[in-house]
Amino acid sequence: MNTYFISGLGAGRRIFSKLKLDENINIIHIDWITPNKNESLASYAKRLSEVMNLTQPFALVGVSFGGMIAVEIAKLLNPATTIIISSTMLSTHLPALYRFAGKLGLLKLIPAKLLKSSNKLTQNYYFGTRSSSEKTLLSKIIKDTDPYFLKWAIGSILGWRNKIKPKGIYHIHGTNDKILYSKTAMPDFVIQNGTHFMVYQNAEEISGIIDGIILNNEID
C-alpha cells in the first residue's frame, strides 16, 4: 500500500531513517512546500495533499507537526488508515500553555531567527535525545530548518482549531514526551519512556506497530 510519510518541523525523511517496514508498504515521503502568508494549517495541508495519488488506497503517517497535517488531510480525503506519532489529533489536546499563547498572539512579538536560538541543552532536554548520534541529528535538523517556515508552523499550531477525529486514525505517543504532552489524550499505543524523538529512538517497536496497523487495514 502507498503510505505517505510527513515529518516533523524541518526534520524531513531523516527522522524516519531507522524504520524497517514490511515490503508491502510503499514508503513515499512528502516534502514541505512554502506556506502562503497567514495560511492556516488546514489550508496548507490541503495544498500539500495535492501530490498524493488518490486512484488507489493509501495510508498516512505523520510525526509531531506532520501528524497534525495528516489529521487535516485525513479529514479531506479517504485514507485506508492514518497514524500519528508524537502528535495530537484534537487541538484541545495541545498543552494549555500553547493554547494560551495562541490566544494572546505572543508569537508575533518573537523574531523568526530567535526561535532557532535555544541552546543545545534545552533542545536535547525537550526532544529527549540521548546518544551522540541523536544529538547530532537534532542539531542538523534545527540548523536546516528555515526560521520563517518554523515561525509560520508554530503559529499555525497555536491557531489550530480541530474538534474532529477522522475515522481510521491511530495515535502512538511516548510517556516521556515533553513537547506534545497531554493529560487528556488517550493514545492507542503507548511507548514507555518514549520521547518526542522516539520514532528514531524506538524505531523497531514503532515499525512493528505501523506494520500491524497498515497491513490489517489494507484493501485489495
N, CA and C of each residue as an Amber inpcrd file, in Angstrom:
protein
   660
   0.8410000  -1.2020000   0.0000000   0.0000000   0.0000000   0.0000000
   0.8750000   1.2520000   0.0000000   0.5180000   2.2320000  -0.8060000
   1.2090000   3.5160000  -0.7720000   0.9840000   4.1580000   0.5960000
   2.0790000   4.5390000   1.2400000   1.9840000   5.1530000   2.5650000
   2.7940000   6.4320000   2.5640000   2.0920000   7.5400000   2.7870000
   2.7210000   8.8540000   2.7320000   3.2020000   9.2540000   4.1210000
   4.4890000   9.5780000   4.2070000   5.1170000   9.9400000   5.4780000
   5.3610000  11.4420000   5.5230000   4.8920000  12.0650000   6.6120000
   5.0210000  13.5090000   6.7990000   5.8040000  13.7490000   8.0830000
   6.9420000  14.3980000   7.9620000   7.8460000  14.5480000   9.1030000
   7.4340000  15.6810000  10.0250000   8.2110000  15.8430000  11.0830000
   8.0330000  16.9770000  11.9720000   8.7090000  18.2050000  11.3870000
   8.7020000  19.2920000  12.1190000   9.2420000  20.5570000  11.6260000
  10.6990000  20.4250000  11.1980000  10.9620000  20.6340000   9.9310000
  12.3270000  20.6690000   9.4310000  13.0460000  19.3400000   9.3660000
  12.4500000  18.2930000   9.9050000  13.1770000  17.0340000  10.0270000
  13.3480000  16.3100000   8.7030000  12.3660000  16.4220000   7.8160000
  12.4440000  15.6890000   6.5620000  12.4450000  14.1910000   6.8010000
  12.8670000  13.4570000   5.7960000  12.8150000  11.9990000   5.8740000
  13.8370000  11.4080000   6.8280000  14.7900000  12.2250000   7.2970000
  15.8290000  11.7090000   8.1980000  15.2450000  11.1030000   9.4690000
  14.1530000  11.6790000   9.9510000  13.5880000  11.2100000  11.2200000
  13.0240000   9.7980000  11.0900000  12.7290000   9.3630000   9.8610000
  12.1690000   8.0260000   9.6280000  13.2380000   7.0100000   9.2200000
  14.4880000   7.4140000   9.2300000  15.5420000   6.6050000   8.6190000
  15.7660000   5.2490000   9.2750000  15.3600000   5.0790000  10.5220000
  15.5890000   3.8020000  11.2050000  14.3920000   2.8610000  11.1530000
  13.2970000   3.3090000  10.5850000  12.1290000   2.4330000  10.4750000
  12.4110000   1.3150000   9.4640000  12.0100000   0.1040000   9.8080000
  12.1340000  -1.0590000   8.9210000  10.7380000  -1.6540000   8.7740000
  10.1050000  -1.3550000   7.6410000   8.7130000  -1.7410000   7.4550000
   8.5620000  -2.8870000   6.4720000   7.4070000  -3.5240000   6.5300000
   7.0950000  -4.6330000   5.6360000   7.2380000  -4.1960000   4.1750000
   7.6860000  -5.1160000   3.3300000   7.9320000  -4.7980000   1.9190000
   6.6530000  -4.4090000   1.1720000   5.5010000  -4.7570000   1.7290000
   4.2380000  -4.3950000   1.0850000   3.8170000  -2.9430000   1.3600000
   4.5790000  -2.2720000   2.2020000   4.3090000  -0.8660000   2.4820000
   5.2410000  -0.0220000   1.6250000   4.6860000   0.7000000   0.7050000
   5.4520000   1.5480000  -0.2050000   5.5980000   2.9340000   0.4080000
   6.8000000   3.2360000   0.9030000   7.0440000   4.4920000   1.6060000
   7.2250000   5.6390000   0.6090000   6.4190000   6.6770000   0.7790000
   6.5220000   7.8790000  -0.0470000   6.6410000   9.0790000   0.8900000
   7.7540000   9.7850000   0.8130000   7.9720000  10.9300000   1.6870000
   7.3910000  12.1890000   1.0570000   6.6660000  12.9520000   1.8580000
   6.0880000  14.2150000   1.4000000   7.0080000  15.3550000   1.8360000
   7.4730000  16.1310000   0.8830000   8.3470000  17.2660000   1.1850000
   7.5220000  18.5100000   1.4810000   8.0400000  19.3460000   2.3560000
   7.3690000  20.5900000   2.6990000   7.3100000  21.5280000   1.5050000
   6.2700000  22.3300000   1.4420000   6.1470000  23.3800000   0.4430000
   6.1210000  24.7170000   1.1700000   6.3120000  25.7890000   0.4420000
   6.3280000  27.1160000   1.0620000   4.9140000  27.5370000   1.4550000
   4.7110000  27.8870000   2.7070000   3.3670000  28.3220000   3.1290000
   3.0450000  29.7000000   2.5860000   1.7760000  29.9360000   2.3180000
   1.3260000  31.2670000   1.9390000   1.2340000  32.1440000   3.1810000
   1.2560000  33.4280000   2.9720000   1.2000000  34.3580000   4.1000000
  -0.0990000  34.1650000   4.8820000   0.0400000  34.0210000   6.1920000
  -1.1020000  33.8500000   7.1070000  -1.9360000  32.6120000   6.7830000
  -1.3350000  31.6150000   6.1330000  -2.0740000  30.4010000   5.7660000
  -2.3560000  29.5410000   6.9910000  -3.5500000  28.9850000   7.0520000
  -3.9050000  28.1100000   8.1650000  -3.2900000  26.7290000   7.9660000
  -3.2380000  25.9900000   9.0450000  -2.7190000  24.6230000   8.9800000
  -3.5880000  23.7710000   8.0490000  -4.8990000  23.9500000   8.1120000
  -5.8100000  23.1690000   7.2800000  -5.6240000  23.4790000   5.7960000
  -5.4630000  24.7640000   5.4710000  -5.2580000  25.1600000   4.0810000
  -3.9400000  24.6200000   3.5460000  -2.9160000  24.6870000   4.3660000
  -1.6000000  24.1800000   3.9710000  -1.6670000  22.6700000   3.7230000
  -2.3470000  21.9650000   4.6130000  -2.4770000  20.5080000   4.4720000
  -3.1700000  20.1490000   3.1600000  -4.1670000  20.9070000   2.7970000
  -4.8890000  20.6480000   1.5460000  -3.9560000  20.7940000   0.3530000
  -3.1510000  21.8450000   0.3360000  -2.2160000  22.0450000  -0.7760000
  -1.1470000  20.9610000  -0.7910000  -0.6890000  20.5670000   0.3940000
   0.3570000  19.5450000   0.4830000  -0.1410000  18.2070000  -0.0530000
  -1.4300000  17.9450000   0.0990000  -2.0100000  16.6630000  -0.3110000
  -2.1580000  16.5180000  -1.8190000  -1.9520000  17.5980000  -2.5480000
  -2.1880000  17.5650000  -3.9850000  -1.2260000  16.6560000  -4.7460000
  -0.1230000  16.2710000  -4.1190000   0.8420000  15.3790000  -4.7830000
   0.4660000  13.9030000  -4.5980000  -0.5490000  13.6210000  -3.8100000
  -0.9020000  12.2400000  -3.4950000  -1.7130000  11.5870000  -4.6130000
  -1.4620000  10.3050000  -4.8180000  -2.2060000   9.5170000  -5.8010000
  -3.4650000   8.9670000  -5.1330000  -4.6090000   9.4590000  -5.5820000
  -5.8740000   9.0670000  -4.9620000  -6.5920000   7.9700000  -5.7350000
  -5.9400000   7.4100000  -6.7410000  -6.5870000   6.3870000  -7.5640000
  -6.5120000   5.0050000  -6.9430000  -5.7640000   4.8820000  -5.8550000
  -5.6580000   3.5960000  -5.1600000  -5.5810000   3.8490000  -3.6620000
  -5.8810000   2.8300000  -2.8550000  -5.8650000   3.0100000  -1.4000000
  -4.4990000   3.4800000  -0.9070000  -4.5100000   4.2880000   0.1210000
  -3.2640000   4.8030000   0.6760000  -3.4120000   5.0030000   2.1780000
  -2.2670000   5.1310000   2.8330000  -2.2350000   5.3990000   4.2740000
  -1.3920000   6.6360000   4.5280000  -1.5810000   7.2260000   5.7110000
  -0.8190000   8.4030000   6.1140000  -0.0900000   8.1100000   7.4210000
   1.1570000   8.5810000   7.5180000   1.9060000   8.5200000   8.7720000
   2.5160000   9.8940000   8.9960000   2.1800000  10.5220000  10.1240000
   2.7200000  11.8430000  10.4210000   3.3230000  11.9020000  11.8040000
   4.4430000  12.6020000  11.9160000   5.1340000  12.7520000  13.1990000
   5.0630000  14.2090000  13.6520000   4.7080000  14.4290000  14.9140000
   4.6850000  15.7570000  15.5100000   3.8120000  16.7040000  14.6790000
   4.3690000  17.8080000  14.1760000   3.6050000  18.7240000  13.3420000
   3.0330000  18.0020000  12.1250000   3.8120000  17.0540000  11.5900000
   3.3330000  16.2680000  10.4570000   2.1090000  15.4370000  10.7940000
   1.9530000  15.0910000  12.0650000   0.7650000  14.3620000  12.4910000
  -0.4770000  15.2360000  12.4090000  -0.3410000  16.4970000  12.7650000
  -1.4710000  17.4220000  12.6720000  -1.8460000  17.6520000  11.2060000
  -0.8330000  17.7480000  10.3630000  -1.0850000  17.8650000   8.9210000
  -1.8250000  16.6220000   8.4270000  -1.3940000  15.4480000   8.8800000
  -2.0380000  14.1960000   8.4750000  -3.5040000  14.1660000   8.9090000
  -3.7940000  14.6940000  10.0850000  -5.1800000  14.7570000  10.5680000
  -6.0280000  15.5850000   9.6070000  -5.5170000  16.7290000   9.2110000
  -6.2710000  17.5980000   8.3090000  -6.4490000  16.9590000   6.9270000
  -5.4270000  16.2670000   6.4460000  -5.5520000  15.5840000   5.1590000
  -6.5760000  14.4580000   5.2560000  -6.5500000  13.7260000   6.3670000
  -7.4900000  12.6150000   6.5600000  -8.9330000  13.1030000   6.5950000
  -9.1480000  14.3310000   7.0650000 -10.4900000  14.9050000   7.0840000
 -10.9880000  15.2080000   5.6720000 -10.0620000  15.4960000   4.7710000
 -10.4210000  15.8660000   3.4010000 -10.5390000  14.6610000   2.4700000
  -9.6210000  13.7290000   2.6290000  -9.5240000  12.5890000   1.7330000
 -10.0490000  11.3400000   2.4370000  -9.7470000  10.1850000   1.8940000
 -10.2710000   8.9510000   2.4880000  -9.1720000   7.9020000   2.6000000
  -8.1680000   8.1410000   3.4350000  -7.1050000   7.1520000   3.5820000
  -7.6090000   5.8660000   4.2230000  -6.9710000   4.7610000   3.8720000
  -7.3360000   3.4890000   4.4940000  -7.0940000   3.5580000   5.9950000
  -6.0390000   4.2580000   6.3780000  -5.7460000   4.4630000   7.7940000
  -4.8010000   5.6390000   7.9340000  -4.8000000   6.2490000   9.1050000
  -3.8950000   7.3550000   9.4160000  -3.2250000   7.0670000  10.7440000
  -1.9260000   7.2700000  10.7960000  -1.1650000   7.0430000  12.0260000
  -0.4420000   8.3300000  12.3880000  -0.6510000   8.8220000  13.6030000
   0.0950000   9.9850000  14.0650000   0.9940000   9.5550000  15.2260000
   2.2050000  10.0740000  15.2140000   3.2220000   9.6890000  16.2000000
   3.7400000  10.9510000  16.8910000   3.7940000  10.9240000  18.2110000
   4.2850000  12.0820000  18.9770000   3.5640000  13.3520000  18.5430000
   2.2620000  13.2630000  18.4290000   1.4670000  14.3610000  17.8890000
   0.1390000  14.4340000  18.6280000  -0.8310000  15.1020000  18.0200000
  -2.1690000  15.1820000  18.5980000  -3.1990000  15.2730000  17.4860000
  -4.3810000  14.7510000  17.7120000  -5.4150000  14.7920000  16.6760000
  -6.4750000  15.8600000  16.9580000  -6.5390000  16.3370000  18.1940000
  -7.5120000  17.3750000  18.5560000  -6.7630000  18.5650000  19.1320000
  -7.1640000  19.7690000  18.7390000  -6.4670000  20.9530000  19.2300000
  -6.6390000  21.1270000  20.7400000  -7.7090000  20.5830000  21.2900000
  -7.9110000  20.6810000  22.7410000  -6.9080000  19.8400000  23.5140000
  -6.2030000  18.9470000  22.8210000  -5.1800000  18.1210000  23.4660000
  -3.8040000  18.7770000  23.4380000  -3.7050000  19.9350000  22.7900000
  -2.4430000  20.6630000  22.8450000  -2.2060000  21.1370000  24.2770000
  -0.9460000  21.2260000  24.7100000  -0.6870000  21.7460000  26.0570000
  -1.3490000  23.0970000  26.2720000  -1.8640000  23.3150000  27.4680000
  -2.6020000  24.5410000  27.7820000  -1.7670000  25.7890000  27.5180000
  -0.4620000  25.7130000  27.7640000   0.4140000  26.8670000  27.5380000
   0.4080000  27.2670000  26.0680000   0.3860000  26.2890000  25.1680000
   0.3690000  26.5830000  23.7390000  -0.9290000  27.2890000  23.3600000
  -2.0360000  26.7690000  23.8730000  -3.3350000  27.3610000  23.5260000
  -3.4580000  28.7840000  24.0880000  -2.8980000  28.9760000  25.2750000
  -2.9180000  30.3020000  25.9010000  -2.0820000  31.2850000  25.0900000
  -0.8880000  30.8580000  24.6690000  -0.0110000  31.7110000  23.8640000
  -0.6600000  32.0520000  22.5330000  -1.3900000  31.0850000  21.9760000
  -2.0730000  31.3260000  20.7170000  -3.1460000  32.3900000  20.8520000
  -3.9070000  32.3480000  21.9290000  -4.9720000  33.3350000  22.1470000
  -4.4070000  34.7400000  22.3330000  -3.2380000  34.8340000  22.9650000
  -2.6350000  36.1430000  23.2170000  -1.8520000  36.6740000  22.0190000
  -1.5690000  35.7980000  21.0410000  -0.8060000  36.2260000  19.8720000
   0.6410000  36.5640000  20.1930000   1.2200000  35.8760000  21.1930000
   2.5750000  36.1990000  21.6400000   3.6360000  35.9240000  20.5800000
   3.3750000  34.9800000  19.6840000   4.3780000  34.6020000  18.6920000
   4.7490000  35.7720000  17.7830000   3.8070000  36.6680000  17.5540000
   4.0610000  37.7980000  16.6580000   5.1740000  38.6990000  17.1820000
   5.4200000  38.6400000  18.4860000   6.4200000  39.5020000  19.1000000
   7.8260000  38.9160000  19.0400000   7.9490000  37.6560000  18.5960000
   9.2460000  36.9770000  18.6120000   9.8290000  36.9390000  17.2010000
  11.0380000  37.4650000  16.9910000  11.6730000  37.3910000  15.6700000
  11.8690000  35.9390000  15.2380000  11.6990000  35.6870000  13.9470000
  11.7800000  34.3100000  13.4370000  13.1010000  33.6400000  13.7960000
  14.2060000  34.3570000  13.6330000  15.5190000  33.7540000  13.8700000
  15.7370000  33.4150000  15.3460000  15.0570000  34.1380000  16.2290000
  15.2090000  33.8820000  17.6660000  14.6320000  32.5290000  18.0570000
  13.6520000  32.0450000  17.2970000  13.0210000  30.7660000  17.6060000
  13.9860000  29.5960000  17.4550000  15.0500000  29.7830000  16.6870000
  16.0310000  28.7140000  16.4830000  17.2100000  28.7910000  17.4500000
  17.2410000  29.8190000  18.2800000  18.4640000  30.1130000  19.0270000
  18.5250000  29.5030000  20.4240000  17.5790000  28.6260000  20.7760000
  17.6490000  27.9900000  22.0950000  18.9040000  27.1360000  22.1810000
  19.4650000  27.0230000  23.3710000  20.7360000  26.3010000  23.4970000
  20.5470000  24.7930000  23.3720000  21.6450000  24.0960000  23.1000000
  21.5840000  22.6590000  22.8510000  21.0880000  21.8840000  24.0640000
  21.4150000  22.3550000  25.2640000  20.9680000  21.6730000  26.4800000
  19.4420000  21.6620000  26.5420000  18.8270000  22.8130000  26.2480000
  17.3680000  22.9210000  26.2500000  16.7570000  22.0510000  25.1640000
  17.3400000  22.1200000  23.9600000  16.8270000  21.3340000  22.8350000
  16.8540000  19.8440000  23.1490000  17.9740000  19.3760000  23.6520000
  18.1070000  17.9440000  23.9390000  17.1830000  17.5210000  25.0770000
  16.9430000  18.4010000  26.0380000  16.0400000  18.0730000  27.1420000
  14.6210000  17.8770000  26.6310000  14.1300000  18.8210000  25.8530000
  12.7450000  18.7510000  25.3960000  12.5260000  17.6570000  24.3520000
  13.4800000  17.4560000  23.4760000  13.3150000  16.4200000  22.4540000
  13.6490000  15.0300000  22.9920000  14.4330000  14.9760000  24.0540000
  14.7510000  13.6930000  24.6630000  15.8580000  12.9210000  23.9800000
  16.7520000  13.6240000  23.2840000  17.8710000  12.9280000  22.6430000
  18.8130000  12.3770000  23.7070000  19.4090000  11.2390000  23.3920000
  20.2610000  10.5570000  24.3690000  21.6740000  10.3370000  23.8550000
  21.8120000   9.6450000  22.7450000  23.1390000   9.3220000  22.2190000
  23.7130000  10.5040000  21.4450000  25.0250000  10.4200000  21.1860000
  25.6780000  11.4910000  20.4290000  25.1230000  11.5840000  19.0120000
  24.7700000  10.4340000  18.4150000  24.2320000  10.4480000  17.0490000
  22.8660000  11.1360000  17.0150000  22.0610000  10.9170000  18.0500000
  20.7460000  11.5630000  18.1230000  20.8990000  13.0680000  18.3070000
  21.8400000  13.4710000  19.1540000  22.0660000  14.9000000  19.3770000
  22.6010000  15.5690000  18.1220000  23.4500000  14.8580000  17.3940000
  23.9820000  15.3930000  16.1450000  22.8660000  15.5600000  15.1200000
  21.9860000  14.5570000  15.0250000  20.8660000  14.6350000  14.0870000
  19.9530000  15.8000000  14.4380000  19.6300000  15.9600000  15.7180000
  18.7710000  17.0600000  16.1380000  19.4040000  18.4040000  15.7980000
  20.7060000  18.5250000  16.0180000  21.4050000  19.7710000  15.6980000
  21.3020000  20.0830000  14.2110000  21.4400000  19.0530000  13.3750000
  21.3490000  19.2490000  11.9260000  19.9320000  19.6470000  11.5200000
  18.9480000  19.0110000  12.1520000  17.5510000  19.3270000  11.8440000
  17.2580000  20.7900000  12.1720000  17.6830000  21.2340000  13.3560000
  17.4380000  22.6120000  13.7730000  18.1890000  23.5870000  12.8710000
  19.4240000  23.2420000  12.5350000  20.2270000  24.1010000  11.6550000
  19.5860000  24.2510000  10.2820000  19.0390000  23.1590000   9.7540000
  18.4830000  23.1540000   8.3980000  17.0720000  23.7470000   8.3100000
  16.4290000  23.9520000   9.4500000  15.0540000  24.4510000   9.4400000
  15.0210000  25.9390000   9.1170000  14.2490000  26.2970000   8.1160000
  14.0890000  27.7000000   7.7550000  13.3560000  28.4400000   8.8840000
  13.9310000  29.5110000   9.4170000  13.3160000  30.1840000  10.5750000
  11.9270000  30.7470000  10.2810000  11.6980000  31.1640000   9.0500000
  10.3960000  31.7400000   8.7220000   9.3300000  30.6550000   8.5660000
   9.7410000  29.4950000   8.0260000   8.8300000  28.3530000   7.9850000
   8.5180000  27.9070000   9.4070000   9.5360000  27.8930000  10.2530000
   9.3670000  27.4910000  11.6510000   8.3700000  28.4050000  12.3570000
   8.5040000  29.7070000  12.1550000   7.5910000  30.6410000  12.8160000
   6.1740000  30.4650000  12.2880000   6.0370000  30.2900000  10.9600000
   4.6930000  30.0660000  10.4240000   4.0810000  28.8040000  11.0160000
   4.8740000  27.7110000  11.0480000   4.3570000  26.4270000  11.5250000
   3.9320000  26.5040000  12.9900000   4.7580000  27.1310000  13.8170000
   4.3970000  27.2690000  15.2290000   3.1210000  28.0930000  15.3600000
   3.0290000  29.1640000  14.5790000   1.8240000  29.9910000  14.6100000
   0.5920000  29.2250000  14.1710000   0.7550000  28.3550000  13.1580000
  -0.3890000  27.5760000  12.6700000  -0.8340000  26.5530000  13.7090000
   0.1130000  26.0390000  14.4900000  -0.2340000  25.1070000  15.5720000
  -0.9990000  25.8450000  16.6750000  -0.4920000  27.0140000  17.0560000
  -1.1270000  27.7820000  18.1300000  -2.5280000  28.2350000  17.7440000
  -2.7460000  28.4160000  16.4360000  -4.0630000  28.8600000  15.9850000
  -4.9500000  27.7300000  15.4880000  -4.4750000  26.4840000  15.6240000
  -5.2100000  25.3260000  15.1070000  -6.4700000  25.0870000  15.9240000
  -7.5680000  24.8410000  15.2410000  -8.8300000  24.5390000  15.9040000
  -9.4460000  23.3130000  15.2390000  -9.1930000  22.1680000  15.8090000
  -9.7720000  20.9450000  15.2520000 -10.4730000  20.1460000  16.3420000
 -11.7380000  19.8360000  16.1040000 -12.5280000  19.0440000  17.0500000
 -12.9660000  17.7100000  16.4450000 -12.4740000  17.4250000  15.2390000
 -12.9070000  16.2230000  14.5250000 -11.8320000  15.1450000  14.5730000
 -12.2200000  13.9550000  14.9820000 -11.3350000  12.8010000  14.9480000
 -11.6600000  12.0040000  13.6840000 -10.7580000  12.0130000  12.6950000
 -11.0380000  11.2860000  11.4560000 -11.1920000   9.7850000  11.7100000
 -11.9560000   9.1350000  10.8700000 -12.1160000   7.6870000  11.0270000
 -10.8160000   6.9740000  10.6500000 -10.5980000   5.8350000  11.2820000
  -9.4310000   5.0250000  10.9570000  -8.1060000   5.6400000  11.3650000
  -8.1150000   6.4300000  12.4360000  -6.8750000   7.0760000  12.8680000
  -6.3450000   6.4140000  14.1370000  -5.0120000   6.3120000  14.2280000
  -4.3480000   5.7060000  15.3840000  -3.2720000   6.6600000  15.8890000
  -3.1360000   6.7080000  17.1980000  -2.2120000   7.6320000  17.8470000
  -1.1710000   6.8400000  18.6400000   0.1020000   7.0850000  18.3350000
   1.2120000   6.4700000  19.0740000   1.9300000   7.5830000  19.8250000
   2.0880000   7.4270000  21.1280000   2.7000000   8.5060000  21.9110000
   3.6020000   7.9320000  23.0040000   4.5940000   8.7130000  23.3960000
   5.5250000   8.2900000  24.4290000   5.1900000   8.8910000  25.7810000
   5.5130000   8.1760000  26.8410000   5.1960000   8.6440000  28.1900000
   6.1320000   9.7570000  28.6610000   7.2300000   9.9740000  27.9210000
   8.1970000  10.9880000  28.3390000   8.3380000  12.0800000  27.2760000
   7.2410000  12.3450000  26.5690000   7.2340000  13.3990000  25.5490000
   7.0440000  14.7430000  26.2490000   8.0350000  15.6180000  26.1580000
   7.9810000  16.9040000  26.8550000   7.5270000  18.0530000  25.9600000
   7.2420000  17.7700000  24.6890000   6.8330000  18.8270000  23.7680000
   5.3350000  18.7920000  23.5120000   4.8120000  17.6110000  23.2280000
   3.3750000  17.4780000  22.9950000   2.7640000  16.5290000  24.0200000
   2.9870000  16.8380000  25.2800000   2.4010000  16.0760000  26.3810000
   0.9290000  16.4380000  26.5110000   0.1300000  15.5250000  26.9950000
  -1.2870000  15.8080000  27.2070000  -1.8330000  14.8990000  28.2970000
  -2.5910000  15.4850000  29.2050000  -3.2280000  14.6950000  30.2600000
  -4.5770000  14.1390000  29.8130000  -5.0980000  14.6630000  28.7230000
  -6.4360000  14.2670000  28.2930000  -6.4410000  13.3180000  27.0920000
  -5.3900000  13.3460000  26.2890000  -5.3390000  12.4540000  25.1210000
  -5.2090000  11.0000000  25.5870000  -5.7980000  10.1020000  24.8280000
  -5.7190000   8.6710000  25.1440000  -5.1660000   7.9400000  23.9220000
  -3.8170000   7.8670000  23.8040000  -3.2060000   7.2310000  22.6370000
  -3.6130000   5.7660000  22.5120000  -3.6530000   5.2730000  21.2890000
  -3.9610000   3.8620000  21.0430000  -2.7840000   2.9690000  21.3990000
  -1.5680000   3.5030000  21.2450000  -0.3500000   2.7670000  21.5690000
   0.5620000   3.6830000  22.3810000   0.9800000   3.2070000  23.5300000
   1.8310000   3.9960000  24.4200000   3.2210000   3.3700000  24.4650000
   4.2310000   4.1860000  24.1930000   5.6170000   3.7400000  24.2610000
   6.1860000   4.1820000  25.6040000   6.4900000   3.2230000  26.4610000
   7.0250000   3.5550000  27.7770000   8.3710000   4.2630000  27.6530000
   8.4850000   5.4040000  28.3290000   9.6890000   6.2450000  28.3130000
   9.9810000   6.8260000  26.9300000   9.0200000   6.7280000  26.0160000
   9.2090000   7.2900000  24.6910000   9.2420000   8.8080000  24.7370000
  10.1810000   9.4120000  24.0210000  10.3400000  10.8560000  23.9860000
   9.7600000  11.4080000  22.6880000   9.9260000  12.6940000  22.4750000
   9.4570000  13.3050000  21.2290000  10.3060000  12.8350000  20.0440000
  11.4100000  12.2050000  20.3320000  12.3340000  11.7180000  19.2990000
  12.1860000  10.2100000  19.1020000  11.1200000   9.6270000  19.6230000
  11.0450000   8.1660000  19.7060000  10.8820000   7.4650000  18.3650000
  10.3920000   8.1420000  17.3330000  10.2710000   7.4680000  16.0350000
  11.6540000   7.0800000  15.5250000  12.6670000   7.7550000  16.0060000
  14.0640000   7.4400000  15.6850000  14.6590000   6.5170000  16.7450000
  14.3800000   6.8160000  18.0170000  14.9570000   6.0430000  19.1170000
  14.3310000   4.6580000  19.2670000  13.0410000   4.5690000  19.0890000
  12.2940000   3.3210000  19.2900000  11.7730000   2.7910000  17.9540000
  12.6100000   2.8920000  16.9500000  12.1850000   2.5880000  15.5780000
  11.7020000   1.1450000  15.4120000  12.3430000   0.2020000  16.0750000
  11.9510000  -1.1980000  15.9110000  10.5330000  -1.4350000  16.4400000
  10.2470000  -0.9300000  17.6270000   8.9170000  -1.1030000  18.2220000
   7.8530000  -0.3820000  17.3950000   8.1570000   0.8320000  16.9780000
   7.1930000   1.6140000  16.2060000   6.9920000   1.0170000  14.8110000
   8.0410000   0.4660000  14.2250000   7.9110000  -0.2070000  12.9260000
   6.9060000  -1.3480000  13.0140000   6.9770000  -2.1130000  14.0950000
   6.0540000  -3.2290000  14.2810000   4.6120000  -2.7610000  14.4050000
   4.4180000  -1.6480000  15.0990000   3.0630000  -1.1050000  15.2590000
   2.5290000  -0.6210000  13.9140000   3.3580000   0.1090000  13.1570000
   2.9370000   0.6150000  11.8480000   2.5900000  -0.5430000  10.9170000
   3.4460000  -1.5630000  10.8840000   3.1670000  -2.7380000  10.0500000
   1.8050000  -3.3360000  10.3960000   1.5790000  -3.5220000  11.6810000
   0.3280000  -4.1580000  12.1110000  -0.8990000  -3.3690000  11.7180000
  -0.8360000  -2.0500000  11.8980000  -1.9840000  -1.1980000  11.5770000
  -2.2530000  -1.1810000  10.0790000  -1.2130000  -0.8910000   9.2910000
  -1.4160000  -0.7120000   7.8540000  -1.7730000  -2.0270000   7.1710000
  -1.1000000  -3.1010000   7.5010000  -1.3740000  -4.3770000   6.8310000
  -2.7540000  -4.9120000   7.2050000  -3.2150000  -4.6260000   8.4120000
  -4.5550000  -5.0610000   8.8180000  -5.6540000  -4.2170000   8.1970000
  -5.2810000  -3.0170000   7.7200000  -6.2770000  -2.1400000   7.1060000
  -6.1320000  -2.0750000   5.5890000  -5.2720000  -2.9150000   5.0430000
  -5.0230000  -2.8660000   3.6020000  -6.2630000  -3.3610000   2.8390000
  -6.5470000  -2.6630000   1.7530000  -7.6860000  -3.0060000   0.9120000
  -7.1610000  -3.5180000  -0.4120000  -7.5820000  -4.6900000  -0.7920000
  -7.1220000  -5.2760000  -2.0580000  -7.8210000  -4.6130000  -3.2430000
